[in-house]
Amino acid sequence: MFLGCFCSCISSEIGLGSRLLASKDQVWVSDNGTFAMGFTPSNTDNHLFTLGIWFARLPGDRTFVWSPNRNSPTSQEAILELDTTGNLILMDKKITIWTSNTSNENVESATMSESGNFILHNINNHPIWQSFSQPSDTLLPNQPLTVSSELTSAKSSSHGGYYTLKMLQQPTSLSLALTYNLPETYQSLYENESSYTNYSYWQGPEISNVTGEVIAVLDQAGSFGIVYGDSSDGAVYVYKNDNDDAGLASAIHQSTPLTVLRRLTLEENGNLRLYRWEDVNGSKQWVSQWAAVSNPCDIGGICGNGVCKLDRTKTNASCTCLPGTSKVGRDGQCYENSSLVGKCTNGKNENKSSQFKISMVQQTNYYFSESSIIANYSENDVSSVSKCGDACLSDCDCVASVYGLNEERPFCWVLRSLSFGGFEDTSSTLFVKVRPNSSWTPEGKSNSSSDGMGSAKEKAVIIPIVLGMIALIILLCAPMNFTYRALQIRTSNFSQLLGTGGFGSVYKGSLGDGTLVAVKKLDKILPHGEKEFITEAFGL
């Protein structure tokens, strides 16, 4: 790899006035050459450039671990400069693209450290600004993720939606959560701004009533979790590496050189994945060690507002668009076609069957937020499947409704928006309101996503998916997969406890034909509990 750079920039110590030019492929490198900072041609256009930090020891691999302009690449004329005021600034044709906002903060120099952290120092070598405190989509070993920071995936090139990993705070507790964030342009589509919300589809273990700082961290042994308390003496693992003996707390405030290259990345497909650089059959490559989500259809927005369907391997997903939606961009995701889907413009009384019709999508459920609910009808209001569709057709604000059964009693959710995507569910039916002139041919397009070990196997419509709550029904000596919503229905919301075991509790349930079943649910987070729980289930 050519490390073209001014003499004053080859060292990890960078003085005021130093600069990198996108046209010269110049880089700032850490002392032992582990990390480099510079410009790289964009993945979509070789004439555009992205500024970032990457592992410099990996020939031909410039996987970014930090970047300030992933969503706004520059031209070849771009310059990164640590100016004489101590401000680190990215300019493109005299336009400011990004800045550290550290002018007049007494910055004296910068360092590209061996930990992958780019730091601006004052004269006393105290950090004024650092890239570790402004993460993009990747967490490196010993890099803290605080309550006030978050990982963000790159925005979708077709619609602008993106994913985040951050702490969700409740009145007395908090937990890590993966969230699908709608594009900012969606806010203008909703007359009622309260319906503009985001959707959390995965949560880590919950921490309650803690004092002191709370930090998520990846340690050098490859374990990921949360450290908390005044002395960082409390720890909860999200993923624990078998060879980790030091514990998560050892990662706090460490900056020792990395002996094994690892990264925890929030990918553009919404999954959080831990990678390690390994030798595989004589070839060095990034190997996935852990993923938060094993079923890609558990990820909100994976198909836009379309329906996610798994293939026979249960690891690859394809997207089918709903009536009134179409695929946009290279990612094959589905989005609303405003000429086919609409709401009343002149009042509720004008929403008649002559203006709209209902299209039925069988065996399909939908992720929706509480703010998108118009009404929830019971069997007294919807005694048949078709009446759930009629309920949407008669409501001017409704765009779709979901029909299902709760203890064999029908229910119907009437919704004002379809934003987070649907999934296959044999116990549910989705009704979509469209214009009379619309036609619908379900058409799937591969949106492959292969996931390793994970914990988010349940599907929940109102509440987010929670790490560690995995449920399988063991029926006729063979495992059958059910959505989490279906299991709630079949077990009366897990109300009849039959017994408890080492990894979870067993509840009484019944299928639609009256067959009694036992449902075991993992309800504790243990270092190896989930793996052994799954092994036990599939060994029956």
Buried (B, 14 or more C-beta within 10 A) or exposed (E): BEBBBEEEBBBBBBEBEBBBBBEBBBBBBBBEBBBBBBBBBBEEEEEBBBBBBBBBBBEEBBBBBBBBBBBEBBEBEBBBBBBEEBBBBBBBEEEEBBBBEBBEBEBBBBBBBBBBBBBBBBEEEEBBBBBBBEBBBBBBBBBBBBBEBBBBBBBBEBBBBBBBBBBBEEEEEBBBBBBBBBBEEBEEBBEEEEBBBBBBBBBBBBBEEBEEBBBBBBBBBBBBBBBBBEEBEBBBBBBBBEEBEEBBBBBBEEBEEBEEBBBBBBBBBBBBBBBBBEEEEEEBEBEBBBBBBBBBBBBBBBBBBBBBBBEEEEBBBBBBBBBBBBBBEEBBBBBBBEEBBBBBEEEEEEBEEEBBBBBBBEEBBBBBBEBBBBBEBEBEBBEEBBBBBBBBBBBBBBBBBBBBBBEEEBBBBBBBBBBBBBBBBEBBBBBBBBBEEBEBEEEBBEBEBEBBBBBBBBBBBEEBBBBBBBBBBBBEEEBEEBBBBBBBBBBBEBEEEEEEEEBBBBBBBBBEEEEEBBBBBBBBBBBEBBEEBBEBBEEE
